[in-house]
Amino acid sequence: MATPNKPRQDSPERRAFHECLRKKKLKRTAQRDLILDVFLRMKGHVSSEELYRHVKEVDPSIGFTTVYRTLKLLAECGLAHPVQFGDGYTRYEQGFHYSHHDHLICIRCGKLMEFFSQQLESLQERIVKQHKFKMLDHSLRIWGLCHDCQLRES
């Protein structure tokens, strides 16, 4: 993986991660910092396996278990947001500046498209209020065929 833009040593994400480690009474390690840096350079929805492959390119001595545990730790610290698309894998989006959105998923090519709809959010809030329900989190995933796959079918 190309690493042209190395994250600053004092980035807000890195500071938040180190503060989270301190609160959890965990050690700050070069391996954890490297895994964070590689994760922050990746775009989209990243599985632990994909992150591991990219980390191995930078430091072959880091094992899968270290990457997996650090990714879970990044999620606990609010730097990664887990998402599941019904295929048995958990993927992670960058979570530090996370803003809620939903997903369209093509069942043919696997393309993922993110979208946000204030109308849907308002409707969900009204439904929750109507049922006196305390919402903790939610997600909307719509499976179907993307435009390109629809054209290929024609």
N, C-alpha and C positions, 0 to 999 in steps of 0.2 A: 504494500500500500504506500502510495506517495505521502510524504509528510511535509509538504511545503510550508504550511502554516502551523508551526509549533505553538501550542497554547502558552500564553504568558504565565510565568511562574506565580504571578499575583492575580490571576484571573478570579472573577467572582465565584465561578464554579469550584475552583480549587480551594479558595478560602472557605466556602461553604462545606466542602468535603472534609477539610482538615478540622473544622469546628465540630462537625458531626462525629468524626472519629474521636476527638477529644471528649465529647459528651458521652460517647459509648465506651470510653476508656480503652480504645483500640489504638494500636501503633500505626503511625504514619510510615509507610514503606515506599521504596522506590517502585516496587512492582505495582502497588495500588495506584500510585500517581501515574505510572505509565498506562495502566488499563483505563484510567479516567481520561487521560489525554487522547488515547486512541479512540475511545468511545465518543468523545466530544468532536472528533474530526469526521466521524461517520455520519451519514445522512440517512433519514428515513427510519424504518423499523428494523432493528438489529436483533438477531437471535444470539444467544450465548455462543453458539458454534461459529457464527460469522465473526463475532468479536474476537474469539479465540484465534481464528485463522489470521486476522490482521495483527493481533498482538504478537503471535509467533513470528511474523515477518520482522518485527522490531527486536524482539528478545525471545529466542527459541527456548530459553531455560524456564520460561513461565508455563506452568501446567494448566490444563483445562479447569481443574477444580479451583485454582486460584482465581481464574477469570470468572468462573461461574459465581463463586462466593462474593467477589468484588462487585459484580453486576447487581447481585441481590442487595448488597450494601449500598450501592449507588441509588437503588430504588428506595431503600429505607431512609436515605438522606435527602430524598426529593430531587435527585439529579437524573434519575431515569424513571420513566413511567411505563409500567408493564401493560401490554395489550395482547389479546388473544383473538385469533381470527378463525377459530374452529378447526384448525388443521393439526392440533396437538402440540403446537409450539408456542412458547411465550416469546414475544418480541418486545423490545424496549425502544421507546422514543426518548429523546433528551427531555428531561423533566424540569430543569431549573427555570426556564422561561416558558414552561408548558402553558398553553392555553387550550381549553377544552375544544374538541372537534370530534366529528364522527367520520365513519369510513364507508366508502363504496369499494367492494371487493369483486374483481372479475374471477369467476369460477373456471374460466378457460385458461387465461394466461397468468393469473395471479396478480395482476396490476392492482395497486392500492391507491385510492384517491381520497384525500381528506377534504372535508367540507364543514362549514359551520352555518347553522340556520337559527337566527334569533326567534323565528316563528315556532320552530320545534322546541327550543329551549323554554319559551314562554308557555307553550302547551303542557310540557312536562311539569313545569312549576305549578301550573293551575291544577293538574291532576293530583300531584303530591299534596298540595294544600287541601284540595277537596276531600281527600281520603285521610287527612290528618296523619300523613306518613312522613317520617324523617328520612330524607334521602341522604345517603352518605356518598354515593358515587353512581354514575351511570355511563352507559355507552350505547351507541347505535351503530350497528353494522348492517349494511345492505349488500346481499350477494346477488350477482347477476352477470351480465355480459357487458364489457366495455364497448365503446363505439367501434374500435378497431376489430374486435372479435365478431361483432355484429356484421360488419362489412365483409369479413372473411366468410361468414356463413352464407351470405347472399350469392 
